[in-house]
Amino acid sequence: MHPSFDLGLTTLPAYFTLLMVAITSAILLSHKEALRRGMDGNVILDLGLIVMACALIGARLLHVIADGHFWEYVHLCTDPDLLPGLALSGGRRCVESAQCLHAGLGDICDNASGLCRQSRDCLRVFKIWYGGYVFYGGLGLCVPVGLWFLNKRGAQLWDIADLAGWAIPVGLCIGRMGCFLAGCCYGGRTDSVFGLEFPRYSPAWHHHVTEGVITNTAEVSAAVHPTQLYEAGIAAILAVIGYWRHRRGNHFRGELLFQFLLGYGLFRIAVEFIRADDRGYWLGGFITTSQLVSLPVLAWALWVLWRRAAWPWPIDPADSSEVQPLSEQR
């Protein structure tokens, strides 16, 4: 875990920094491949800017609404004292706010209780650099807005979707590394060889202290599944497969996007069973937000792949034919 990058003059949050690197990398890789294939590169760059904004807004919105943190943001604005205070390591009482800031437990020391608390902040929900995103929220907003934009520009809609089919998992892989550095999106406890311990004050450490698994004097959390790395690895595999298929030729235009949605949806449903962070539950705790969203995504992907034609936009007759490998295209 390495939650921030110290550049000397300033400090950048690792998660948000890698998130921006992820989105930028996906855009630039798509742009380069689009130029290789004789497509309009400006459309890709314009779309990239729109996608960047929609990804941040959608991912943040779903986090606030469905991840179980809605009332935390409300209380931060109305009455921060309703949020639980946190003690320093070893159960020590704080005596000055600098101790809380250094420990990452808040920005105010409540002298009466000796606990660290957050100050009132009605704008915290808009401070995206603090983290708090749900991938499906970003995807859910990017898809309709992106389809609308490309249709309006008269662009090669599903050819660009094929680019997204391997560029999105590239960005997702980088973004999940940011999750790992920030310590969020961690998995449940495990005794397997894959288990990793996160340092004091990390989200996993706080979780295990609250559960009584470890004491607040512990230097590290209990070993947990590094689900961030699992997802980064799967995203990398999907990116490689998608790019390989893209170069060799797919069966219909837009196929690669739906293959990614199918692969990611299946994995996301599975990995949610071993995640342990707060991320919103539905149906009495039976299913998480991401699992719930994965179901219609899977249905959409399976239907498109079964009918071998992208949807929802009308397909030009040329688009329903087999896509030739790059070496055979003009």
N, C-alpha and C positions, 0 to 999 in steps of 0.2 A: 504494500500500500504506500502510495506517494501522492497525497491529495493535492499538491501544488508544485509548480515549477518556480523556483526562485531565480529570477533573472538579474538580481542585483538592484536595479532601479525600481523594479516592481515584481509582484508575485502573481502568477496566473494559475487559476484553478485547473487542475489536470483534466477533470472530466469535461468541462466546457471547452477547454483548448483542444482536446482530441476530438470532441464533437465537431468543432469547426474544421479541423483537419480532415475528418471523415467526410463531411459534406463536400468540402472543396475538392478532395481527391476524387470522389465519385463524379463530380461535374467535369473536372479536367480530363479524366480518363475517357468519359463519354464523348467529350468534345474532340479529343484526339482520334478516337475510333470513327466518329461521325465524319471527320474530314477525310480519313482514309477511304471511307466508302462513298465519298462524293456528296455527302449530305450538307445541308446548310448549318455550319458551325454556330452562326449567330443565334439560331433558334435554340440550340442546346444551351448556350450561355444564358440567354434570356430565361429559358425554362429553369435553369439552375438557380438563378436568383429568386424566382418565384417559389421553387421547391424549398430553398433554404428557409425562406420566411414561413412557409406553410408547415414545414417540418417542425420548426421551433414552436410555433403557435399551437399546432394540433397536439404535439407530444406533451406540451405543458398543460394544455387544457384538459386532456384526459387524465393526466396525473392529479390535477387538482380535484376533478370531479369524481374519479373512480378509484384512486389509490388509497383512500382512507385518510387523507391529510387535509380534507376540506376545512374541518373545524379548527385545525391548527393555524391555518392562515387567517381564519376569522378571529380567533383569540389573539393572534399576534397584533391584530389591528384594534380590537375592542378592549381586551383585558389580558395582557400577557401573563398575569399571575395565575390564570387558569391552567397554564401549561406547567407540567411538573418541573421543579428545580432539580439540578444535578449537582452532586457532591464531587469534590476533587478526589483524586486517587487516594486510596486508603481511608476514605470517608472523612477526609479533612475538611474543615470549614474554610471557606474563602474569606479573605479580609480586604481584598481590593479587586477591582474589575479586571486588572491586567492579568491576574491569575486565571480567570475564566476565559479570557481571550486567548491566552497562551495554550490552554488545554483544549480549546475548541468546544467549550461547553456553553457558551453564551457571551454576552457583552456587558452584563451587569452582575455585580456581586450583591446579593441580598444580605445585608449585614445582620438582619434579625434572625434569619434561618441559617446563614452561612452557605447557602446554595447559589449556584450560578443560574441566571435567568436571561431570557432574551428581552431586549427593550421593545417598546411598541414600534411596529413597522407595518403600516398599511400598504406599503408598496412591495412587500416581500414577494407576493405572488407574481409580480412582473420582473423580479430580479432573476433572470434566467441563468445567470452565471453561478448561482448557488446549486444548480442541479435540480432534478425532479422532472423526469420526462418518461413518457411511455411510447415506445417505438410505434405501436399500432395507431396511436393518436396522430402522430406525424404522417404515417402512411395513409390513414383514413382521410386526411385533409388534402394531402398531395395528389392523390389519385384523381378525384373529381376536378380539382382546380387545374391539374396538369392536362387532363383530357380536354377540358374546356379550352385551355389556352392553345393546345396543339390543333384542335379542330378549327379554332378561329383563325389561326395562322395558316391553315391549309397544309400543315406539315405532314411528313410521312409518319403518321401516328404510331403504328405498330412496329415500324422499324426502330423508332426511338424507344419503344417499350422493350424491344429486345436488348438495346443498350442498357436500359435500366435493370434488366434481368440479371446482369452480372456486376454492374456498377454499384447497385444498392448494397449487395452483400459485402463488397469491398469496404464501403463506408461503414456498414454495420460492424464489421470485424474491428476496424480502428476504434469505433465508438465504444464497443464493449471493453476494449483495453482501457479506455478512460474510466469505465465503471470499475474495473479491477483496481486501478490506481486510487480511485476515490473510496473504494471499500463498499460501495453500494451494490445492490442486486446479488447479495451473497446467498449461498446455499445453506441447507440444513447441516446439522452436525454429522460427522462421519468418522469412522475408524479406518477407512480405506487408505491406500497409499496415495490417493489423489487429494486427500484432505490438506488444507492450508490454514494456518493460524494468522489472524489479523491483529495488528498492534492495539495497544490501549487507546481508548477514545474512538476507535473505529465503530461504525454502525453495528457490526457483529459483536464487538466487545460489549457495547451498551446493551444489546439484546440479551446476551448471555448473563450479564450482571443482573438485569431485571428478572430473568428467569431463575436466578440462583444457581446457575450452572458453574459460574466462577465468582470469586469475590471481587470487590472493587479495588483490591490491591494487586490483582493479576496483571502481568505485563502484556499478555496476549489473550485472544479469545480462544475458545475451544476450536478444534479443527473442524472446518466446514468444507462442503463441496465448493470449489471455485467455479460456480456456474457462469460467471462472466467469461472465464477462459473457455468453458465448454461451448458457449454460444459464439465466441470469437472464432473458435476452431471450425464449427459447423458453417459459419458464414464464409470463412476462407475456402472451405471445400465447395460450397455452393457457387462461389465466385469463380473458382477454377473450372468447375464443370460447365458453368454458364458461358464462360469465355471460350472454352474449347468447342462447345456446341455452336457458339456464334461464329467462330472461324470456319467450322466444317459445314455449316448450313443446317437450319432447323426445318421442320415440316411445314410450319405456317408462321406468318409474321405475327409477332407478339407472344409466341410460344414460350420464349425464355423467361419472360416476366411471370407467367403463370406457373412455370416449373419452379421458379424461386419461391413464389407464394405457397405452393404445395409443400416444398421441402421445409421451408421455414415454419409454416403453420404446424406441420406434424412435430417438428422438433420443439417448438415453443410449448405445445400442449404437454409434451413429455417432461421438459425441463422444469416446468412450473411445479411439478410434484416434489421436486427436491430443493426448490428455493424456499427461503425462510424469511425474507425481508417483507415489510409491510407493502402490499401492492393491491389491495382491494379484493374483497370476496363477495360472491353472490350465491343465491339459492341456499342460504343458511350455511355458508362457508364451504359448500360443495365444490365450487368452481371459482377460479380467479378471473379478474378482468381480461387478462390476455388470453386465457383459455376460451372465455366466452366469445371474444372477438375472433379468435382463430377459427371457430366453427363455420361462420358464413364465408370467411376467406377461403377455407378449404373447399367448401361447396362450390364457390365461384370458380376456383382454379380447376377442380375436377370436372366441372361441367364444360368449361372452355376446352380443356385438353381432350375430353371425350368427343366433343363435336369438331375438334380440329379447326376451329375458327375463333379468332378473338372477338370479344364482346365488351362494351355495349354498342360501339359505333358500327354503322353499316360497313360491310367489307367489300372493297373493290374486287372484281373478279381476279385481278392480278395478285391480290393479297392472299387469296385462298390456294394459290398454287404452291408447290414446293419451293423453298428458298435454296438457291444454289450456293455452294461453298464460295468463299471469297475469291479463290483462284479462278473460278469460272464466271465471276461477275465482272461487268465492265466498270 
